[in-house]
């Protein structure tokens, strides 16, 4: 089902950063590409500017490089984008306000689940009655026969 | 006329499913034998009716009957026959009909294989299954009728999109539906058990094959989608944490948990309440996934059908079944008592930990997926939750799972001694540690990802071998080998699936750690470095395809002066559809793929080129196929085949109660 219109948005948008956009300094370009991955293309559907070839994404990539070239840090670049477009441009949600709940969901749920299951495992349960000597003997008998059969 | 007949059988199927829901359920409540007996023939009849309906729609596609609106929109006379057929489910309406057909197929399979299940139980299972049929058939008929005619049929259809004509894509949806819909069966088993108020070992045994069947199809479906994305989308990504991908991943995680907890119910009569809950949740996530995909409520790259009316209807279906089942669960769960006692160190505890990790990880994916919706509605914040969140929140769960799996799979039931298990597992541990150190030593300083991934992956693979060996008991090597060949197939299935998880882990970790990417402008005749390889762009030529035009580049890949591969990446343009596509050229290798994509011609001369080395890429999907194959092995186990008929187990139940 998911593939129906997928090509419209992704397949043609497969080409990320173009060679003519790239910075000559490889370290700075690596920084820029890392930033591309976490800046969302707001004109696309849940895609980062790293993977979209929409015009908007291209402009955004150029802007990232322009800012980095001018000496901006990663946080500066992200701030410029957040100020202009809101936090929707961040692929990595912030830890501000209610988002704390999102980020703490995994550890909190895990601890809760571990606690509940620990309580469950430790909870007393009816213990099966031990075997009587006759039953024990019968069981040993069966096991010996099985082993013999197995090794034969 | 034929098309109207297809429409008619669809309506008949709805009526039959109404009967299948009401009569047997009431019969089981009142204890009326003949009323309950309606369930099985009704389930089979529903399958027959929907098969007819589906075949007629397929026929309309095959002969290109352009009086049918759906065919016009989604087919074209020039399409190859294979894609005319797969075009039937390449759209919302047709895929919903396939969904209903598979639902009916599972109902009929339960009716046929469940002959020996207790009468009231099978009547209830099929009644619940029928009610799901009512919901989806009415959804299909009233909001998404595939048989609508056009008054003025055009001469040709409009659906000739080149990207849809791909085998990986053509068979990805049916597998996914088999998975999604297969979970309806476990849901029906769970609700029926709640209605009966009784869950025992036999229940675990009945429900497990169906879970396994659904899960292995989901595995194949997800793997096909991921593989397609890798080779077709042109940049070698394999997972995007897109809402629609998550929609298929959540039921996969939950059904994997269910698979394991049902074993505990079957062997030890513990975890009954939890297993019932998982069975409800697994199908619940399938329903939520269907809603997410088809309502367009979450913006996704996979826009499918942004139709509010359909969305509301689907939300209603999801709400009714999940809510109804959970209410029933809260009323009845208290009556289910665990029987078996077990110690802290035991297989039971290990499987509980497995369930904790799988279920919590599924919920984390769920929360991340719907968080943008919650944030917007509750806090008025528009925000995105992208891969960085999922990578950070989800990965630890998989690491935890990989760490405990080999130990847990060897631990004996009831009461285990860690020392004895450690003796069995230490060779695997040692091998994994050695391999990780080797990888660390060759891997330069890049990251810890490669050695950690290697350690986990090989720990899983060797651990599953150790598990098999531990099953052979004691004695001479010959005796043990003989016992190994006599082990039940389910034991091999378990080992193969677990090893498959290891192979996938290795693939993901090494791909992410070691991939190399070069993006540059290449001139004809120019050679550039790609890792240890030298890539030369020898020439660029124009291509005239049957329905496209484009350019292709001859790229020569060498290593130390020796030819490795000649690759031919293409850039195509399809005039009819108006879409450009990139055809990546990939040289598949066991240890690394070389992946080359051709970009635009540059104004200043030369061509944009993107080249990657993708180490261990194939391992990701090979591992997934191994996981699914392990499921097939388990399903073919004699014990499962027998208990599908459940002749013995009903006696066992009688003996126990």
Contacts between the chains, C-beta under 8 A, distances in Angstrom:
chain1	res1	chain2	res2	distance
A	1	B	92	7.9
A	1	B	95	5.5
A	1	B	173	5.5
A	1	B	176	7.1
A	1	B	177	8.0
A	1	B	244	7.8
A	1	B	293	5.5
A	1	B	294	7.4
A	1	B	302	7.7
A	1	B	304	5.8
A	2	B	225	6.8
A	2	B	242	7.9
A	2	B	244	4.3
A	2	B	245	7.2
A	2	B	248	7.6
A	2	B	293	6.4
A	2	B	300	7.9
A	2	B	302	3.9
A	2	B	304	6.9
A	3	B	90	7.8
A	3	B	164	7.2
A	3	B	169	5.0
A	3	B	172	6.4
A	3	B	173	7.1
A	3	B	225	7.3
A	3	B	228	7.6
A	3	B	302	7.0
A	4	B	90	6.5
A	4	B	91	6.6
A	4	B	92	7.5
A	4	B	164	8.0
A	4	B	302	7.2
A	4	B	303	7.8
A	4	B	304	5.2
A	5	B	302	7.0
A	5	B	303	4.9
A	5	B	304	6.7
A	6	B	163	7.9
A	6	B	301	6.2
A	6	B	302	5.0
A	7	B	161	6.9
A	7	B	163	3.6
A	7	B	164	7.3
A	7	B	579	7.1
A	7	B	581	7.7
A	8	B	303	7.5
A	9	B	301	4.6
A	9	B	303	7.1
A	10	B	229	7.9
A	10	B	233	5.7
A	10	B	301	5.0
A	11	B	163	5.3
A	11	B	232	6.6
A	11	B	233	5.7
A	11	B	234	7.4
A	11	B	579	8.0
A	11	B	581	6.3
A	11	B	582	8.0
A	12	B	579	6.2
A	12	B	580	6.0
A	12	B	581	6.9
A	14	B	233	4.7
A	14	B	234	3.4
A	14	B	235	5.1
A	14	B	582	5.8
A	14	B	597	7.6
A	15	B	234	6.7
A	15	B	235	7.4
A	15	B	582	6.8
A	15	B	597	7.3
A	15	B	599	5.8
A	15	B	608	7.8
A	15	B	610	7.2
A	16	B	235	6.2
A	16	B	519	7.8
A	16	B	610	7.9
A	17	B	519	6.2
A	18	B	519	7.9
A	18	B	599	6.9
A	18	B	600	7.5
A	18	B	608	5.9
A	19	B	519	5.8
A	19	B	520	5.3
A	19	B	521	4.6
A	19	B	599	7.7
A	19	B	602	7.3
A	19	B	608	5.1
A	19	B	609	8.0
A	20	B	521	7.5
A	20	B	602	6.8
A	20	B	608	7.8
A	22	B	519	6.7
A	37	B	387	7.6
A	37	B	388	7.7
A	38	B	386	7.1
A	38	B	388	5.8
A	40	B	384	5.0
A	40	B	386	6.6
A	44	B	301	7.8
A	45	B	299	4.7
A	45	B	300	5.9
A	45	B	301	5.0
A	45	B	303	6.6
A	46	B	242	5.9
A	46	B	243	6.9
A	46	B	299	5.8
A	46	B	300	5.8
A	46	B	301	5.9
A	46	B	384	7.0
A	46	B	386	7.1
A	47	B	301	6.2
A	48	B	386	6.7
A	48	B	387	7.9
A	51	B	235	6.6
A	51	B	237	7.2
A	86	B	382	6.0
A	86	B	383	8.0
A	87	B	381	6.8
A	87	B	382	7.3
A	87	B	383	4.8
A	87	B	384	7.9
A	88	B	382	4.6
A	88	B	383	5.6
A	88	B	384	5.5
A	89	B	384	7.4
A	90	B	383	7.0
A	90	B	384	6.2
A	90	B	386	8.0
A	91	B	384	5.6
A	91	B	385	7.9
A	91	B	386	3.0
A	91	B	387	6.5
A	91	B	388	5.7
A	91	B	389	7.9
A	92	B	386	6.5
A	92	B	388	3.7
A	92	B	389	6.1
A	93	B	371	7.2
A	93	B	383	5.6
A	93	B	384	6.9
A	93	B	385	5.3
A	93	B	389	5.8
A	94	B	383	7.7
A	97	B	379	6.9
A	97	B	381	7.5
A	98	B	375	6.5
A	98	B	378	7.3
A	98	B	379	5.1
A	98	B	381	7.4
A	99	B	375	7.5
A	99	B	383	7.5
A	102	B	367	6.5
A	102	B	368	7.0
A	102	B	371	5.2
A	102	B	385	7.1
A	102	B	389	7.4
A	103	B	389	7.8
A	103	B	393	7.6
A	105	B	363	7.6
A	105	B	364	5.8
A	105	B	367	4.9
A	105	B	368	8.0
A	105	B	393	7.4
A	106	B	360	7.2
A	106	B	361	8.0
A	106	B	364	4.5
A	106	B	393	4.3
A	106	B	394	7.7
A	106	B	396	7.4
A	106	B	397	7.6
A	109	B	360	4.8
A	109	B	363	5.9
A	109	B	364	6.8
A	110	B	356	7.2
A	110	B	357	7.9
A	110	B	360	5.1
A	110	B	397	7.7
A	113	B	356	4.4
A	113	B	359	7.1
A	113	B	360	5.2
A	114	B	356	6.1
A	117	B	352	4.9
A	117	B	353	7.3
A	117	B	355	7.9
A	117	B	356	5.6
A	120	B	352	7.3
A	121	B	342	7.6
A	121	B	344	5.9
A	121	B	348	7.7
A	121	B	349	5.5
A	121	B	352	6.6
A	122	B	344	7.2
A	125	B	270	7.9
A	125	B	338	6.0
A	125	B	339	7.6
A	125	B	340	7.2
A	125	B	341	4.5
A	125	B	342	7.9
A	126	B	339	6.8
A	126	B	341	6.8
A	127	B	341	4.7
A	128	B	340	7.7
A	128	B	341	6.6
A	150	B	473	7.8
A	150	B	479	7.5
A	150	B	482	8.0
A	150	B	483	6.3
A	151	B	475	6.5
A	151	B	479	5.3
